[in-house]
Amino acid sequence: MGRLTRTEMNRVAEIQARLATVQIGERSAVADVMPALRELLDADNAIFYSLREGDDGWRLDRWHDAGEVGHVRDLLDTAVASSNRSILFYDPRAPVAWMRNRVIEVTQRIERVQGPGSWLDWSVCKSVFRPARMEGHKHLRALLCHGSDLLGWLGTLVPDMPERHHFELLSALVPAFQRRVLLERRLADAPRSSSALDAALESVGAPAFIVDGRGVIRAPNAAARVLIDGRRAEVAEAIAAAHVGRAHPLRIDLTPVAANGMPAAWLAIVRVGSADSSVAVARAAQRWALTPRQRAVLAGLVDGESTATIAASLDISARAVELHITALLQRADVGNRAALVAQVLMP
């Protein structure tokens, strides 16, 4: 961020801090910071949206904005639902590598590849931006991705070509937005209230718990209880390593949690090692006589992946993944994903 002013760097840091904190009982942090992002970019709007593929095609899954762009949302939702994924300047199933977590200006990129004026002939321009009278706007955006899995579109629509420092400002925030959207996706099916904290942890699938400022584990989900019972000392070492950013074989992702009157605490999500998880999944697949596809879905759950991420990696719909998960819950005779993962991790 060498070209940014001190004021801009302070604003970037404020947005990063909000995205890095889980505020129990409050709405999405991504939605909360849209006005601040708009102000930082000195733009008419700031937008985040994500797509979900169902049996009837693609639809908008989330939309957060600041500014007068609601009409764009409705037009985009209709256009994507009535067409195929070629309407977009990216593949929502798996964007090409050079587009992932990188800030670009889309209309300039299209015209550089396909020639001057080609943006005006692009289907999304005709069906969305021309009716919105925004066909001349420039699209400064980043595709937030987790590996090849698309998490969402982040950026702004502006009437003039963005300046270099606009690219730098948005680029400085891409990692924080990427981590936050991934976390919110993992918790998307859980109610956002302090009384529903247990439900939120159980929805994660992977071993997850709250750890307080003294390193004491609170509210472990079913999968975490199994892991802690068998490897308590190792888990304690991994927590200490995560707090200081030191590598450890048992990787734990820590996210600060905040609520009124609540002391310092962190949401901890354990990443089960690939060797451990592959052996455990193979053992469970044999015990429950799973099909190859059920085994693949189970492997994703054990690794803490969301429905959308599993669907993208297997190139199937989210609904198909949910059906496989329902079948897995029945095979294991458990009521939620965390309990299912706990069954898999049991020796």
Secondary structure, DSSP 8 states (H G I E B T S, - for coil): -TTS-HHHHHHHHHHHHHHTSEETTS--HHHHTHHHHHHHHT-S-EEEEEEEEETTEEEEEEEEEESS-HHHHHHHHHHHHHS-GGGSSS-TTS--GGGBT-EEEHHHHHHHHH-TTHHHHSHHIIIIITTTT-TT-EEEEEEEEETTEEEEEEEEEESS---HHHHHHHHHHHHHHHHHHHHHHHTTTS--SGGGHHHHHHHH-S-EEEEETTS-EES--HHHHHHHHHHHHHHHHHHHHHHHT---SSEEEEEEEE-TT--SEEEEEEE--HHHHHHHHHHHHHHHT--HHHHHHHHHHHTT--HHHHHHHHT--HHHHHHHHHHHHHHHT-SSHHHHHHHHH--
